[in-house]
Amino acid sequence: MTPNTAPLAVDLLDAPAPNLVTELPGPRARALIERDRRVTSPSMGRVYPLVPGRGKGCVIEDVDGNRFLDFNAGIAVTSTGHCHPRVVEAIERQSNTLLHYCSSDWYIPAYVDLCERLVASSPIAPARVFLGNSGTEAVEAAIKLARHATGRTNVIAFLGSFHGRSLGSLSLTASKARYRGGFGPLLPGVYHAPYGEAGYIKNVIFRHLTPPEDVAAIVVEPIQGEGGYLVPPAGWLEELRELCDEHGIVLVADEVQSGVGRTGKMWAIEHDGVVPDVILAGKGLASGLPLSAVIARADLMSWGAGKHGSTFGGNPVACAAALATLDLVESGMAANATTVGDHLMQRLRELASRHRNIRDVRGRGLMIGVEFPTHDDAEALEQACFRRGLLVLTCGESSVRIAPPLVVTIEQADVAIQILDDVLTELGDAVAQ
Ligand SMILES: Cc1ncc(COP(=O)(O)O)c(C=O)c1O
């Protein structure tokens, strides 16, 4: 049996979803999962047996023809929706023009176009940009840049944070111990502080662990992603900014998950009115093509030729996808993230008043975390949603993240809320009315 891989003939943005037509997983999905289990790295802990075949907007059709409402966006990646025609058209155009020429050694038009756009989009001025292929590469580049610019070695990150899985970024990642276990020794000189706790760095880290003059960077997610979609308390990011200013430390905002319009602003840190020294972007930047960016204060990014580079980073096809993505995000999708995000937040809070298992609803725009009493509760909800055709994913210890493509409609949001309501009722936690 060959799965259907033809482009979707009908506009599934408008077609009803979810629509499940087989048991889950269906026969084609089961066959593919069997093959996958024989040849892929078992390090990838798959969450449920979803085998996407095609996608459009907020809808994923699996290889058996089951249609799912996608509130994951491939973990905050397909920002403009699956296969947005303007993004696909930009990819096609660039693919027919130039597929690759190493940007670290020559001058690539799409690379320059994108860097100009990213500089213009960023609150950092003047800024320069380095492009990579993935979030973790952006984090690695930021660590190198901060060390190079300051001549210092140490880095401060936060408990619960996720910055990637290559050895430098993994040294900062502190969301789950199992990500780190078995890979040590990691980068020396990395200190972790509790996320959102005022005064900790000054009173504990600087007093007992490392003097500030040895610290090159503080790396922070303006909204913690993998760690639970946590919005820090008001004023905390500003406190980090002041600390960095006082001690000449580079403030790095890891916006790999929160950036590119997801929270309603281009960069989540803009909600707090804080200007970091470096912004890292990835995930949603190119709507699904591999691309990341390090946007840095121009005077910091003063390292000489050969200090950093990448064969594929800033590949012209990925840059073309990113340029189309930025056009779409800036011309309405970020605003839609605010509108539909506010609606979702309000409806989730209504749900919380009827379902005692919802302990918290938080977030900004379309980066919303819903907290449950235990990990098992969050996972049971995630799995039950899948069985009903709604794709969501756990995060943190006991939360579920709501991160649909930025193109999601109010109607689709209401369908998702109805499914969540039904699932919570099925799981038996409704408050007696
Ligand atoms: C905030 C943040 N930084 C970095 C990364 C790593 O990105 P990648 O998986 O593309 O290496 C992630 C991935 O989830 C992330 O959420």
PDBQT file of the ligand as one rigid body, heavy atoms in Angstrom, charges set to zero:
ROOT
HETATM    1  C1  LIG A 501      13.960  27.431  23.436  1.00  0.00    +0.000 C 
HETATM    2  C2  LIG A 501      14.632  26.387  22.607  1.00  0.00    +0.000 A 
HETATM    3  N1  LIG A 501      15.930  26.512  22.303  1.00  0.00    +0.000 NA
HETATM    4  C3  LIG A 501      16.581  25.616  21.547  1.00  0.00    +0.000 A 
HETATM    5  C4  LIG A 501      15.930  24.501  21.060  1.00  0.00    +0.000 A 
HETATM    6  C5  LIG A 501      16.683  23.504  20.213  1.00  0.00    +0.000 C 
HETATM    7  O1  LIG A 501      16.239  23.579  18.920  1.00  0.00    +0.000 OA
HETATM    8  P1  LIG A 501      16.566  22.393  17.873  1.00  0.00    +0.000 P 
HETATM    9  O2  LIG A 501      15.763  21.212  18.298  1.00  0.00    +0.000 OA
HETATM   10  O3  LIG A 501      16.162  22.958  16.551  1.00  0.00    +0.000 OA
HETATM   11  O4  LIG A 501      18.028  22.129  17.956  1.00  0.00    +0.000 OA
HETATM   12  C6  LIG A 501      14.575  24.324  21.345  1.00  0.00    +0.000 A 
HETATM   13  C7  LIG A 501      13.852  23.131  20.845  1.00  0.00    +0.000 C 
HETATM   14  O5  LIG A 501      12.823  22.760  21.340  1.00  0.00    +0.000 OA
HETATM   15  C8  LIG A 501      13.913  25.280  22.135  1.00  0.00    +0.000 A 
HETATM   16  O6  LIG A 501      12.615  25.155  22.452  1.00  0.00    +0.000 OA
ENDROOT
TORSDOF 0
